[in-house]
């Protein structure tokens, strides 16, 4: 119990410090925030993104960050790519924080109910995203599938994995190198909405595409800084 209270107190202090930092730097761009990311502010960014994306996506963004001037170099590039994706993909939510980008699609945009076959109309979304990924080659991409809580856990896990794999396969067919893409299915283990309501379940049925700098881009960023 003492350990738990200590951890809670430590986290609260870190979040408070990070929150004050953000309030003092409201005028900073996301690139500038990314350049100064640290333990406390990283926790705050995680909390901000975590309201919109699952833990796996948040972890990929924070885990890929290098910080400092090199992080600012990467962040500037991510700012540009995120703005272009947002303009070309009005059906997607583009989350831009730190040194990464999360592109989030509601599953209903990409798939019919209980299906892992991409809708014909939705293929245009993945095609446009693939064009952006090809234009900015210095990144790794993680595709994460999610479901709501209805149905068996094992079935939902399989469905989320198959949906993530379908997105990857179509992106590869549009010229994105397979080696840049990884997939994971999370079933209903990472909800961002209330599974007790239809609106919450609809929010939880989603596919997240996480874009972070690869090793080559990190080396370039460090060389430029």
C-alpha positions in Angstrom: 0.0 0.0 0.0 2.8 2.4 0.9 4.6 1.7 -2.4 1.3 2.3 -4.3 0.8 5.6 -2.6 4.4 6.6 -3.3 4.0 5.8 -7.0 0.7 7.7 -7.2 2.3 10.7 -5.5 5.3 10.6 -7.7 3.2 10.4 -10.8 1.0 13.3 -9.6 4.0 15.5 -9.1 5.5 14.6 -12.5 2.2 15.3 -14.2 1.8 18.6 -12.3 5.3 19.7 -13.3 4.6 18.7 -16.9 1.3 20.5 -16.9 2.9 23.7 -15.7 5.5 23.4 -18.4 2.8 23.1 -21.0 0.9 26.0 -19.6 4.0 28.2 -19.7 4.7 27.1 -23.3 1.3 27.3 -24.9 2.8 29.3 -27.8 5.3 26.6 -28.6 4.8 24.4 -31.7 4.5 20.6 -31.3 8.0 20.5 -32.8 9.4 22.7 -30.0 7.6 20.6 -27.4 9.1 17.5 -29.0 12.6 18.9 -28.8 12.2 19.5 -25.0 10.5 16.2 -24.1 11.5 14.8 -20.8 10.2 12.4 -18.2 7.6 14.7 -16.8 6.4 16.2 -20.1 6.6 12.8 -21.7 4.0 11.6 -19.1 1.8 14.5 -19.9 2.0 13.9 -23.7 1.2 10.2 -23.0 -1.9 11.3 -21.0 -3.0 13.7 -23.8 -2.6 11.1 -26.6 -4.0 8.4 -24.4 -7.4 10.0 -24.4 -7.5 9.4 -28.2 -5.3 6.3 -28.8 -4.4 3.1 -27.1 -1.4 2.4 -24.9 0.4 0.5 -27.7 0.2 3.6 -30.0 1.2 6.0 -27.2 4.2 3.7 -26.3 5.4 3.6 -29.9 5.4 7.4 -30.1 7.1 8.0 -26.7 9.5 5.0 -27.1 10.7 6.3 -30.5 11.6 9.7 -29.2 15.2 10.9 -29.0 14.6 14.4 -27.7 16.9 17.4 -27.8 17.7 19.3 -31.0 17.6 16.1 -33.0 14.1 15.5 -31.8 13.2 19.0 -32.9 14.5 18.2 -36.4 12.3 15.1 -36.5 9.3 17.0 -35.1 9.5 19.6 -37.8 9.4 16.9 -40.5 6.5 15.2 -38.7 4.6 18.5 -38.5 4.8 18.8 -42.3 3.8 15.2 -43.0 0.9 15.3 -40.5 -0.5 18.5 -42.1 -0.4 16.9 -45.5 -2.1 13.7 -44.2 -4.8 15.7 -42.5 -5.5 17.5 -45.7 -5.7 14.4 -47.9 -7.5 12.1 -45.4 -10.6 14.0 -44.1 -12.0 10.7 -42.8 -9.1 10.1 -40.5 -8.1 11.7 -37.2 -4.5 12.8 -37.2 -2.9 13.0 -33.8 0.4 14.9 -33.9 2.5 15.0 -30.6 6.2 14.8 -29.7 8.2 13.1 -32.5 5.4 10.9 -34.0 2.1 10.8 -35.8 -0.9 8.6 -35.1 -3.5 8.3 -37.9 -6.7 6.8 -36.6 -9.6 5.4 -38.6 -12.9 4.2 -37.2 -13.1 0.5 -38.2 -16.5 1.2 -39.9 -14.7 3.5 -42.4 -12.4 0.6 -43.5 -14.4 -2.6 -42.9 -17.9 -3.9 -42.9 -19.2 -5.3 -39.6 -17.3 -8.5 -38.5 -15.1 -8.4 -41.6 -11.4 -8.0 -42.2 -11.8 -7.3 -45.9 -11.1 -3.6 -46.8 -14.1 -1.9 -48.3 -13.5 -0.8 -51.9 -14.2 2.8 -51.0 -11.9 2.6 -48.1 -8.9 1.5 -50.2 -8.6 5.1 -51.4 -7.8 6.1 -47.8 -5.0 3.6 -47.5 -3.7 4.5 -51.0 -3.4 8.2 -50.1 -1.8 7.3 -46.8 0.7 5.0 -48.6 1.6 7.8 -50.9 2.5 10.0 -47.9 4.5 7.1 -46.4 6.4 6.7 -49.7 7.1 10.4 -49.9 8.6 10.4 -46.4 10.7 7.2 -46.4 12.6 7.7 -43.1 9.9 6.2 -40.9 8.7 3.0 -39.3 5.0 2.3 -39.3 3.0 0.2 -36.8 -0.6 -0.8 -37.7 -2.7 -1.5 -34.6 -6.2 -3.1 -34.8 -8.8 -2.7 -32.0 -12.4 -3.9 -31.4 -15.1 -3.2 -28.9 -15.9 -5.6 -26.0 -18.8 -7.5 -27.6 -18.0 -11.2 -28.3 -15.3 -13.6 -27.2 -11.9 -12.2 -26.3 -10.1 -14.7 -28.6 -12.3 -13.9 -31.5 -11.9 -10.2 -31.2 -8.2 -10.5 -30.9 -8.1 -12.5 -34.1 -10.3 -10.0 -35.9 -8.2 -7.0 -34.8 -5.0 -8.9 -36.0 -6.6 -9.6 -39.4 -7.7 -6.1 -39.9 -4.3 -4.7 -39.1 -2.8 -7.2 -41.5 -5.3 -6.2 -44.2 -4.2 -2.5 -43.9 -0.6 -3.5 -44.1 -1.1 -5.7 -47.1 -2.8 -3.0 -49.1 -0.2 -0.4 -48.1 2.5 -2.9 -49.4 0.5 -3.3 -52.6 0.8 0.5 -53.0 4.6 0.4 -52.8 5.3 0.8 -49.1 8.2 -1.6 -48.3 6.9 -4.4 -46.1 10.0 -4.1 -43.8 8.8 -0.6 -42.7 5.4 -2.0 -41.5 4.6 -4.0 -38.5 1.1 -5.1 -37.2 -0.5 -5.9 -33.9 -4.0 -6.7 -32.8 -5.2 -5.6 -29.4 -8.7 -6.9 -29.4 -10.7 -5.0 -26.8 -7.8 -4.6 -24.4 -7.1 -0.9 -25.0 -10.5 0.9 -25.0 -10.5 4.7 -25.3 -14.3 4.9 -24.9 -16.9 3.4 -22.6 -17.8 -0.1 -23.8 -21.1 0.2 -21.9 -22.5 2.6 -24.5 -22.9 2.3 -28.2 -21.0 5.6 -28.7 -18.1 4.3 -26.7 -18.0 1.0 -28.5 -18.0 2.8 -31.8 -15.0 4.8 -30.6 -13.2 1.6 -29.6 -13.6 0.0 -33.0 -10.6 1.5 -34.8 -7.3 1.1 -36.6 -4.3 3.2 -35.5 -1.3 3.8 -37.8 1.7 5.0 -35.8 4.5 6.8 -37.7 7.9 7.3 -36.0 11.4 8.0 -37.1 13.5 5.0 -38.2 17.2 4.6 -37.3 18.3 6.3 -40.5 16.3 9.4 -39.9 17.5 9.5 -36.3 21.1 9.4 -37.5 20.4 12.2 -40.0 18.7 14.2 -37.2 21.7 13.8 -34.9 24.1 14.8 -37.7 22.0 17.9 -38.4 21.9 19.0 -34.8 
